[in-house]
């Protein structure tokens, strides 16, 4: 190739990996998308990774460990942005389906506009890949709004807190990860702490059989979205902004039919005033900002870890509800929050990739 140094590899240096035109959203520029190394922007040597990280034997690439605290910092921003969602959504006075429809109706053109300003468009490949996870995310919102009519928020929150335990059973077959006993133990402890945070609010627990079914389906559809996004982010060259543009487009498609069937025209006129401020926060802070960062994290943090870290959003939600809704924080919630943070800290102390299955490691050599 013109301008390349043919003797670089012979001298023992990794050849720079060309970054595709889609690699615009880069938080750690020193690490190539394919797992190779080049030079950082200031000319310093990048962290050594002599071989691509793709695990072809398992069909899914391993996460890219940067050896820094950056992924944990980004995950912290995700936790805060997602934790703001429930208490801010509670400020909306319009019907839930109307709010969901407007949320996706705002975020979808915004993300497409961002892509256009960057001289890009939603590629056919990403458009196709985001169909299933995007529809899953949109259907998840439908199940959530239907479930809240049958169960209390506390019941739904408790079931959502069980998601990390569900993902533990999936990381081996799907991602080729062997989860350590330490991770399993502290994940279960963290789930128990999150349940304590939710139940400590002292709210009413009410649920019907149909409501529990709807809640279970909401957890399942969100898990499908979560897992498929992690697979696509790790295995292919995915720009998080372009990916979320596709996700939001398909989520909007999924919300159209239920809105037409369940919402009357007069209900749209109930949306107004400060609802526009709250929906902007939900759509762009919790939705666009939080999910774009989470898409990036999927390529840098193992899914068994990231799902546990997300439990900390319940602590943010409780603290925010105390500030803006004057909801009291009980001793049980303090204890549950401490248990969650302790569990997260213990899993953070576990070396990244320590539980990876031997066959995955051999496939990366």
C-alpha positions, 0 to 999 in steps of 0.5 A: 500500500502506498505510504506504508512501511513494509518493514514494520511487521518484520521489526516486531511492530504491529502494523497500523490498522486503518479505521473505516469511515464509520469509526467516527464515534471514538472514545478510545482512539488508540485502539483500532476497531479490529483489535489491532494497534496503531499510534494515539493522536499524540504519537505515543505508543498504543496499548499492545494487542498483537492479534485481533480480538475477534474470536472466530471459534465462538462467532462473537468477538471478545470485548476490548479491554483498554487497561484503563478506567475509561469504560467504568467512567462511561458506564457511570454516565450510563447509570446516571442517565438511565437512573434519571429516566423513571423519576423524570418520566413520572413528571409527564402528565400525558398518557404513557403511549403518547409519551413513548410515541413522541419520544421515539418521534423526536429521537429518531430524526435527531439521530438521523440529522446527526449522521447527516451533519457528519456526512453519513447516512444509515447504511443498509447493513446497520439498518438491517442489523438493527431491525430485530433489536430495535423492534424488541426495544419498541415492543418492550416499551409497549409491554411496559406501558401495558404492564403498569396497568396491571401491576405496581411499579415496585413489582415491575422494578423487582422483575427488571432487577432480575435481568443480570441473573438471567444474563448469567445463563446466556453469556456462556452459550452466546459469548463464549464466556465462563463466568467465575463463581465470584461473579455469580455470587456477587451478581446474586448479592447485587440483585438482592440489594437492588430488590431491597432498594425497590421494596424499601420504598414501602409502596403497594405490591399488586399484580395480576397473572396477566400483569406478571406475564406482561412484565416478564415479556418486558424483561425478555424483550429488553434482554433481547435488545441488550444481548443483540446490541452487545453481539453486534457491537463486539463482532462488527464495526459498529458506530454507536450513533449510527446503531442507535439511529437504526434502533430508534427508527425500528422502535418508532415503527414498533410503537406506531401500530399500538399507538393507533390502536390504543390512543385516541386523537384527543389524548395527544392534546393532553401532552403540553406545557412542561411535558415537552421539557420532561420528554426532551430529558427522557428522549435525549439524556436517558435515551440518546445519550445513555444508550449511545454510551451503553452501545460503546460500553458493550464493546469494552465491558463483558456483558455479565459485568455491565448488566450488574453495574446497571443495577446501580441505576436504582440508587440514582432513581431513588435519590432523584425521586427524593429530590424532585418528588420528596419520596422518603429514603428508608433505612432498608433502601440505604442498606440495599444501595450499600449492598449493590455498590459493594457487589459492583466493587467486588466484581470490578476487582475481578480481572477482566476476561478472567472467566473466559473459556479456554476454547475462546482464548485459544481461538484468539491466538 
